């Protein structure tokens, strides 16, 4: 076990972080410090949904860029210092950012004792791994229960996370012939396509103030 701060960093937590970075980058995605933090939060939300506890044990709070924990920086610094992760500074016209990479491939199965927990993480990363930090922040702010009910600068309440138990699916037998079923599917598909084409879904792009953008740039650059 590796030390960070006054605590011991469990092997499972270190393996989780390296596995996330490895999984995202191996699939052509990029990952910064801010994005990694939000992916850990999203995984904790879904892990809590299944187990009524978080995986990381982090003390999450509502920071001005969404969920944040003071335990994250020492963990990340330790992994960089040990050589498990590397940081690459990328200079851009508007700001500089550090992108993370793993020095070894860590399978998503490694941090877990149960393959069902691996499936939770895989689902989160397959959806959000390819996404930009801004897209993840939009979802985190408006579509995750701890943040929806959160109070700025206060601890996030994960007990707000809904425990969703899907109903068991049973397919009813049908008296229709295969030809009739095929025709019905075609008719349904055509009708659905017409409804989608005719629908009007107005979308207002989120507006972020300068303080928000400046803070996110500093986080990505590792200046906070």
N, C-alpha and C positions, 0 to 999 in steps of 0.2 A: 504494500500500500504506500502511496506517495503522500507527502505532507503538503498542505497548502493552507496558509493562514494558521489558525490555531487548531485546525481539524485535520482529520485523515480523509484523503480522497479514496473512495472505494474503487477497486479495479473495475467494477461494473460501470460506474459513472464515467471513468476515463475512457473505457472501451466504447461506451455509447457515443461520446463526443467524436472520437476518432472515426468510428463507424459511419456517423452521419456525414462527416466531411468527405470520407472516402467514397461513400455511395453517391453523393451528389456530384462530385467532380468526375468520377469515373463515367458518368452518364452525360458528360458535356456541360454540366452546370457550373456555376461559380458560387462561392460562398464567402461572405465577409463575416466579421465579428457580429454585426447587428443581425444579419440573416440567421446565423447559427443560433443566437440567443432566442430569436422568435421561433425557430424550428423546435428548439428544446421546450419552449413554452407550449407550443401546439401539441407536442407529444405528451407532455404532462397533462394537458386537458383531456386528451383521449384516453390516456392511461387511467386517469381519475374516473372517467366515465365507466370504465370497465371494473376498476378495483376499489373505487372510493378512496384513493390515496394517490399522490404523485409518485413518479419513479425517481426523480432527482432528489426530492426532499428539500428543494430550494425554497427560500422564503420570498416568494414573488410579491412585488408591490406595483402599484400603478404609477409609473414614471411618466415624464412628458412625452416619451416615445413609446408608450404602451407598457407591457409587462417587462420588468427588470428585476434583477436580484444582485446584491453585492457579492454573492458567492461565485458568480460567473467569471469575473476577471482573474481572481487567483487560480481558478481551475484552468482557464485558458493559458495563462502565463506559465503555469507549471508544465503543461503539455508542450508548449513551444520550447521551454528551457530544456526539457528532457529529450527533445528531438522527435517526438511523436507527431507533431504538427510543424509546418513551416509557414511563415508569412511572406508574401510577395507584395511589395509596394508597387502600385500601378498609378502613375501620374496622369492626370487628366486636366484638360483646360480649366474646369470649374473647381475640382478638388482632387485630393489624393486619397486612395483607399488601399487597405491591406487585404489581400485575398488569401484565404487559408487553403492549404493542401496537406494531405496526410503522407507520411513517409513510408507507410506500409498499408496494405489492404487489410481492413478488418471487416469480417463478415457481420452482417446485421444480427445474425443469430448469437454471436458471442456474448453480448451483455446480458442475455436472458436465460432463465431456467425453463421457460415455457414458450413453445413456438407461437402461441396465440399472441404473446406480447411482441414478438418479432413482427407478426402480421400487422399489429397496430402501428408500429413505427414505419413499416414498409408503406402502408396506406398513406400516412402523413407525408412521407418523403416523395412518393410517386405523384402526389397532388401538388405539393408546394416546393419540392426541390428545384424544379425548373423555373419557378416563378421569381420575379424580381422582388427586392426588399420592399418596394412600395406596394406591390400587390399583396404581399403577406401582411403588411401593416394595415391595409384597408380591411382585410378579413379579421385580423386580430382585434382591431378596435370595435368593429360593429357586429361580429358574428360569433364571438366566444363569450360564454356566460360570465366568467370572472371579470372581464373587461366591461361588458355591458352594464354590470351592476357595480363596477368599481368606483372608488373615490380617489381622486388624485392625491398622490403621496401616501396612500394608505395601503395596507396589506390586501392582496386579492383574495376573495372568498371562493375557494374551489367547491364548496358545498353547493354553490349555485349550478354547477354542472349537472345537466339532466342525465339520469340513468336510463338510457334507451334500450329496451329489450325487444328486438324485432319479433313479430308474431311468426310462428311456424307456418311455413307455406305448404299447402296441400292442393294439388291440382285436381280439379273436378274432371270426371270423365265427360266426353263429348259424344253426341250422337251424329255429329257432322262427318261427312266423308272428307278424305284428304283434299280432294278437289275443291270442295266447298270452303274448307278452312283456308286454303291458299287464296281463293277469291276474296274472302272476307279480309284477310291480311292485306291484300293489295288495295282494297277499297279503303281500309282504315289508314294505310300509309298515304294514299292520295289525299284523303280528307285532312290528315294531320299536316301535310305539306302545305295545303292551301291555308289552313288556319295560321301556321307559323309565318307564311309569306304576308298574310294580311295583318298580322299583329303589329302593334306599335309599342316598342319598349323604350320610352325615353330614359336616357341615362345622363346623369349630371356627374361630370368628373370631379372627384374629391379635390378640394382646394386646401393647400397647406400654406401656412404663413411662413415668413422668413425665419422666425425663431425655430420652427419645426424643421425646416430644411437644413439650417445651419447645425442644429443639434444632431441630425442624422448623419451629416457629413463628418462631424467630429467623432461620432461613434464608429463609423466605418473606418476612419483613419486611426482609431485607437487613441484619440486625444482626450477621452473622458475617463 
